[in-house]
Amino acid sequence: MLKKYQEKIEKIIATSRQVFNDCALENGAIIAANTDLRYYPKRAANYHFVWPRDAAFVCVAGQKIGLNNIQENFFNWLGDRPERFKKEGLLFQNYAPNGIMEKDNFQPDQAGTVLWAIYEYFKDNLNETIKYENLIRRLADGLAHDWQGTHFFHHTVDLWEESNRHTSSVYENNHT
């Protein structure tokens, strides 16, 4: 019985590696789903976009299954590509693989998740994070600058991107 489960687990891990590699593009972007591939369902929605939070989770999960060739490419992509990120230090909802912003909804948790992914990747040798110091500072400073003491300056949207759950830059209406 244990062998049966072990085989299933190994198959899930192998499939996860394949999907993660397929979603990690040459330019470092990690997209939610690679719609260019034959196995992608014909009628499924297009998720050929980068959600920085989701990509950060892929980086950590990939590391847990021995996939260590996508993380730094993604961190480099983040440092260079996302529209408005260099100027504002904020990550917005999602981006095309070339960095063009798809939706300008501000989701503060994305920066925290990326910071966590950077830590997880380098936690055994934190000295290596020096090469990402600018990225780390931009993420942290962007959040700190936007925080107004009780709320963010920019209108925020929760991670489920529900149209009826937003915060306001005027009222202390924070959630999730």
C-alpha positions as CSV (number, residue, x, y, z in Angstrom):
1,M,0.0,0.0,0.0
2,L,2.8,2.4,0.9
3,K,4.5,1.8,-2.4
4,K,1.3,2.7,-4.3
5,Y,1.2,6.1,-2.5
6,Q,5.0,6.6,-3.0
7,E,4.5,6.1,-6.8
8,K,1.7,8.6,-6.9
9,I,3.7,11.1,-4.9
10,E,6.7,10.7,-7.2
11,K,4.4,11.2,-10.3
12,I,2.9,14.4,-8.8
13,I,6.4,15.7,-8.1
14,A,7.6,14.9,-11.6
15,T,4.5,16.5,-13.1
16,S,4.9,19.6,-10.9
17,R,8.6,19.9,-12.0
18,Q,7.4,19.8,-15.7
19,V,4.7,22.4,-15.2
20,F,6.9,24.7,-13.2
21,N,9.6,24.5,-15.8
22,D,7.0,25.0,-18.6
23,C,5.8,28.2,-16.8
24,A,9.3,29.6,-16.2
25,L,10.0,31.5,-19.3
26,E,13.3,32.3,-20.9
27,N,13.2,35.9,-19.7
28,G,12.7,34.9,-16.1
29,A,8.9,35.5,-15.9
30,I,7.0,32.7,-14.2
31,I,3.5,32.7,-15.7
32,A,0.4,31.1,-14.1
33,A,-0.1,28.7,-17.0
34,N,1.7,28.2,-20.3
35,T,-1.2,28.3,-22.8
36,D,1.3,27.7,-25.7
37,L,1.7,24.1,-24.8
38,R,-0.2,21.2,-26.3
39,Y,-1.5,19.8,-23.0
40,Y,-3.1,23.1,-22.0
41,P,-6.9,22.6,-22.3
42,K,-8.4,24.3,-25.4
43,R,-11.3,25.8,-23.6
44,A,-9.5,26.9,-20.5
45,A,-9.0,30.6,-19.7
46,N,-5.8,32.4,-20.6
47,Y,-3.5,32.6,-17.6
48,H,-0.3,33.6,-19.6
49,F,0.4,36.3,-17.1
50,V,2.7,36.8,-14.1
51,W,1.1,37.2,-10.7
52,P,4.2,38.0,-8.6
53,R,2.7,36.3,-5.5
54,D,1.9,33.1,-7.3
55,A,5.3,33.0,-9.0
56,A,6.9,33.4,-5.5
57,F,5.0,30.4,-4.3
58,V,6.2,28.5,-7.4
59,C,9.8,29.5,-6.5
60,V,9.4,28.1,-3.0
61,A,7.5,24.9,-4.0
62,G,10.1,24.4,-6.8
63,Q,12.9,24.5,-4.3
64,K,11.1,22.0,-2.1
65,I,11.1,19.5,-5.0
66,G,14.7,20.1,-6.0
67,L,14.0,22.6,-8.8
68,N,16.6,25.3,-8.3
69,N,17.0,26.8,-11.7
70,I,14.0,29.2,-11.9
71,Q,14.3,31.3,-8.7
72,E,17.1,33.7,-9.6
73,N,15.8,34.2,-13.1
74,F,12.5,35.3,-11.6
75,F,14.1,37.6,-9.1
76,N,16.1,39.2,-12.0
77,W,12.9,39.5,-14.0
78,L,11.3,41.3,-11.0
79,G,14.1,43.7,-10.7
80,D,14.0,44.7,-14.3
81,R,10.6,44.1,-16.0
82,P,7.4,44.9,-14.1
83,E,6.0,48.2,-15.3
84,R,6.1,51.0,-12.7
85,F,8.0,48.8,-10.2
86,K,11.3,50.7,-10.5
87,K,9.6,54.0,-10.1
88,E,7.1,53.2,-7.3
89,G,8.4,50.1,-5.7
90,L,5.0,48.5,-5.8
91,L,3.8,45.3,-7.4
92,F,0.4,45.3,-9.0
93,Q,-2.0,42.5,-9.8
94,N,-0.4,40.9,-12.8
95,Y,1.8,41.5,-15.8
96,A,2.4,40.2,-19.2
97,P,5.7,38.2,-19.5
98,N,7.4,41.3,-20.9
99,G,6.5,43.3,-17.8
100,I,3.6,45.3,-19.1
101,M,1.0,45.7,-16.4
102,E,-2.2,43.9,-17.1
103,K,-4.2,45.1,-14.1
104,D,-3.2,48.0,-11.9
105,N,-4.8,46.7,-8.8
106,F,-2.4,47.1,-5.8
107,Q,-2.1,43.9,-3.8
108,P,0.4,44.6,-0.9
109,D,0.8,41.0,0.0
110,Q,2.6,40.3,-3.3
111,A,5.7,42.2,-2.1
112,G,5.7,40.3,1.2
113,T,5.4,36.9,-0.5
114,V,8.3,37.8,-2.9
115,L,10.4,38.8,0.1
116,W,9.6,35.5,1.8
117,A,10.5,33.6,-1.4
118,I,13.9,35.4,-1.6
119,Y,14.5,34.5,2.1
120,E,13.6,30.9,1.6
121,Y,15.8,30.5,-1.4
122,F,18.9,32.1,0.3
123,K,18.3,31.2,3.9
124,D,21.2,28.8,4.1
125,N,23.6,31.5,2.8
126,L,22.1,35.0,3.4
127,N,25.2,36.7,2.2
128,E,24.2,35.8,-1.4
129,T,21.2,38.1,-1.0
130,I,23.5,41.0,-1.5
131,K,23.0,40.7,-5.3
132,Y,19.3,41.3,-4.8
133,E,19.7,44.2,-2.3
134,N,18.1,46.7,-4.7
135,L,15.1,44.4,-5.3
136,I,14.7,43.7,-1.5
137,R,14.9,47.4,-0.6
138,R,12.5,48.4,-3.5
139,L,9.9,45.9,-2.3
140,A,10.2,46.9,1.4
141,D,10.5,50.6,0.8
142,G,7.6,50.6,-1.7
143,L,5.3,49.1,1.0
144,A,6.6,51.4,3.7
145,H,6.2,54.5,1.6
146,D,2.7,53.6,0.6
147,W,1.6,52.8,4.1
148,Q,-0.2,55.8,5.7
149,G,-0.2,54.6,9.3
150,T,-3.7,53.1,9.1
151,H,-4.1,52.3,5.4
152,F,-2.3,52.2,2.1
153,F,-2.3,55.3,-0.1
154,H,-3.2,53.2,-3.1
155,H,-6.6,51.5,-3.4
156,T,-6.0,47.8,-2.6
157,V,-7.6,44.6,-3.8
158,D,-7.5,41.3,-1.9
159,L,-5.7,38.3,-3.3
160,W,-8.9,36.8,-4.6
161,E,-9.4,39.9,-6.8
162,E,-13.1,40.0,-5.9
163,S,-14.9,43.1,-7.2
164,N,-16.9,43.6,-4.0
165,R,-13.9,43.5,-1.6
166,H,-11.7,46.5,-1.9
167,T,-10.1,48.9,0.5
168,S,-10.1,52.7,0.2
169,S,-7.3,55.1,0.5
170,V,-9.6,57.4,2.4
171,Y,-11.1,55.1,5.0
172,E,-9.5,52.6,7.3
173,N,-11.2,49.7,5.6
174,N,-8.5,47.0,5.6
175,H,-9.2,43.4,5.4
176,T,-7.6,40.0,4.7
